[in-house]
Amino acid sequence: MSVYVDSANIPFRNTLMCHMVADSEEELHAMATSLGMERRWHQKPGTHHSHYDIPIAKKAAALRLGAIEVSRRQLALFLRQRRKALSLDAS
């Protein structure tokens, strides 16, 4: 099981943001808590696109804590695979 952060540099207010996803919701929230993120910042809960937007400053900390950096393309592939897996589970 793993947590992933992408290579996005999305402008938001005075900073740049990237996406953080994980193989499970538990891992995602555990990493978010370790980074000082609030649960209310969780986006798209319960969907294949469940994630946190994290500031680039927290990305370095996530990587030190074991997150894996992926490209935006790799993240898109991960989300597509998760969407397929969730649709198979619902069948």
HELIX and SHEET records of a PDB file:
HELIX    1   1 GLU A   25  SER A   34  1                                  10    
HELIX    2   2 ARG A   39  TRP A   41  5                                   3    
HELIX    3   3 ILE A   56  ARG A   64  1                                   9    
HELIX    4   4 ARG A   72  ALA A   90  1                                  19    
SHEET    1   A 4 ILE A  10  PHE A  12  0                                        
SHEET    2   A 4 THR A  15  ALA A  22 -1                                        
SHEET    3   A 4 VAL A   3  ASP A   6 -1                                        
SHEET    4   A 4 ILE A  68  VAL A  70  1                                        
SHEET    1   B 3 ILE A  10  PHE A  12  0                                        
SHEET    2   B 3 THR A  15  ALA A  22 -1                                        
SHEET    3   B 3 TYR A  52  PRO A  55 -1                                        
END                                                                             
